[in-house]
Amino acid sequence: MFSKIFSSKTLPSDAKQTLVDSLNRYRSENFPQGILYPDIDPEITLEKGNDIVIKLSLPFPCNSEIQLLTEMLTKEVKQTVRFDVKYNVKPVRRHELLGIKNIIAIASGKGGVGKSTTAVNLAYALIAEGASVGILDADIYGPSVPTLLGLKGAKPSSDDGKLLTPINANGLSAMSLGFLVDEDDATVWRGPMASRAFSQLLNETDWQGIDYLIVDMPPGTGDIQLTLSQQVPVAASVVITTPQDIALADAIKGIAMFEQVKVPVLGIIENMSYHQCENCGHQSHLFGEGGGQRVANKYDTQLLGQLPLDVSIRRDADQGVSPLLTDNTSNISEQYRKIARTIAAQLYLQLDSRSPNTAKLLIED
């Protein structure tokens, strides 16, 4: 297999074999079968300056992992190793939505658990890992994405008079009803009208070929959630909760709703999981402990991560910036990036072979 993938110029045979052995041996949570999947065929060349360049195409973004692998291989062969990686993200579900490969619904059973903040930061984390990403603010009654992105007052344009061009927020394509109405105006709409507004935002925006669309769902299990699950081929959902019993009870309702309409629940993120003292490092579980893991175990899903109650997250959100933009190597940023890598990998590993699923919910009297 490997006889054809090397430049035959001057790369020493022992260096070649070391690279082959290392690539074959590498395993991680996101690459349980190794980074060289049966359908992944790398090309290894020696460039000017004696840098070894490994070119390969991967099915999901994982820049952080590639960086670790680069450092490991450079140390092993005692020669500079660089990766030239192309991420070839494919749709998990077949659909006819133009410009979007995969839709991920970020949901919660109740408000106040940090869902929107988490959705925005996960979107930026996916970008940091190498993906092209959009975010759709589906909270028609209380859109918060414009504030979280620092884009209050921004207005989308239209190049063709038919599709809206999403607002570019540091590489993130964003759309929200908050861009289309005045900030202080109340959206006093009945459910069907709100659902139509959501459908228009989704279908009448030029998403421009993004790998992932993060949909920041409104809290609860109402009309918008049903519209999304009935009409849109959602690749997966992620449920946000806090460890508090009252939040967990509502998170369970959210999981049950997605199961009923046959939208896969990829996992749970436990937000405000703990507070860590800046001085001594002690962790205090202000809202309880272990709730997210118990719910994940009960519903046969996974706990994707436990995010801290941290003043920097609140401060960044109020200022309309993301920690992924201010310092993407910080501990907080790395936690978001780890969750993002897991989401991207699990979409590929667990859902790639499943058939399309758009379900209708039957409500009986």
PyMOL commands that set and color helices and strands:
alter all, ss='L'
color gray80, all
select helices_A, chain A and resi 2-4+13-25+48-50+63-77+115-128+145-148+177-179+191-203+223-231+245-260+291-298+311-319+323-326+331-351
alter helices_A, ss='H'
color red, helices_A
select strands_A, chain A and resi 43-46+52-58+81-87+100-107+133-137+167-169+172-176+210-216+236-241+265-270+275-276+283-284+303-306
alter strands_A, ss='S'
color yellow, strands_A
deselect
rebuild
show_as cartoon
